Amino acid sequence: QVQLVASGGGLVQAGDSLRLSCTASGRAFSTYAMGWFRQTPGKDREFVAAISRNGEGTNYGTFVKGRFTISRENAKNTVYLQMNSLEAEDTAVYLCAARMTDPFSSGSFYYTANHAYNYWGQGTQVTVSS
């Protein structure tokens, strides 16, 4: 089992940048594929970015348009989301998620569906003022 703690959110202006972090407790972080999602009141949870357990596979939501970068440091049990050129529409609670992977499967698999993830962090609020 893994516990996830997200941090790095805040109040910024449109055009600014933020870097979110998600740190996992426990061992074997490198066996988890990781993802970021976001949620706003009244809307479904939205896929933001995903990264494979070895960091070689990444994928982004269509709205990202090259503004965000997901990365991970397995030695620090941490996954990051660098967000640049933030827009007011990016305002949301950002949640990180972990999916346990089969060690015999490819290490480059990533997952974009929220139901694919086993564990969720508590989220960090990002507010972008226009």
N, C-alpha and C positions, 0 to 999 in steps of 0.2 A: 504494500500500500504506500501511497505517496501523498504528502500534503503540499499544497502549492500556495505561495504567498506572492501576490502581485504588488508592485509599487511603482512610483514614478509619475503617477498622474498629477494633474493640477489644472490651474486656470491660466490659459495663455491667449495671446491674440492671434488672429488669422495670419497665416504666413510663418508663424513660429514653429519650433521643433520641440519634441519631447522624446525621451527614451524611456520606455517601460521595461521593467525587469520582472521576472517571475522566477523565484527560487524554490526549489523542491527539497523537501526533507527526505531523509532515508538514503539508502544506497541504490545503486543500479540505475541512476538517472539516464545513463547512456542507452538503456534499453527502451526508453520511452520516446515515441514520436510526440511532438509538442505542437500546440496550436494557440492562436489568439482569436477571440471572438469579441463582438461588442453587442451591447443591448441598450436600447432606449425604451422608455415607457410606451406601451401600446404596440410595440413592434416585435417581430420575431428576432431571435438571436441571429446575428449576422456573422458570417465567416470573414475574417480579416487576413490571416496568414497562417501557414503551416510549415513545419520543418521536420525532416526525417530524423531518425535517431543519430545518424552519422553526420548530419548537417549538409549532406550533398544534395538533398532534394528539398526544394521550396516551392510554395505556391501562394498566390495572393488573390484576394477578392477583386472583382472587376473594377470596383470603385477606387482601388488603390492607385492605379495608373502611375506606377513607378515612384510614388512618394514615400512608401514604407519599405523597411528592410527587416526581415526576421533573421536572427542568428542565435547561436547557442555556444556556451562554454561548458562542456561536460565536466571538466575538472572543478568547476564552481557550482555545478548543479543549477545552472541558470540559463534561461532563454530570454532574449531581448527583442524588443520591437522598437526600432528607430523610426520615428514619424516626423517627416519634414513637410513643409508647405501645408500646414494644417488649415482646415476649413471649418467654418461653423458647423457644417453637416457631420463633422467627425466627432462632435460632442456625444459622449456615451460613457457607459461603464464598460471598461475593457477587462475581459476575463481570459485567463490562461487555462489551458487544459492539457492533460497528459493521457496518452494511450499506450498501454503496455503492448509491446510488439513481440512477435515470435522470433527468438534469436536465430532461427534457421531461415527466416525470410530475408529478403533484401533489406539492407540497412538504409536504402534510399527511398523507401516508401513514405509518403506523407498522406494526411487525411484531412479532408475539407468539410466533412459533415459533422455536425455537433454530436450526433448520436454515436459516432465512432469513438468518442473519448470516454475513458473510464473515470477520470478524476478532474475536478474543477477547483480553481482558486476562488477567492472571495471577490475579486474584481478591484479595479482602481478607476476612479472617476477622472475623465478627461473632459474639460470644458473649454471650448474655443469661442472667444468673443469676436464678433465681426466689426 
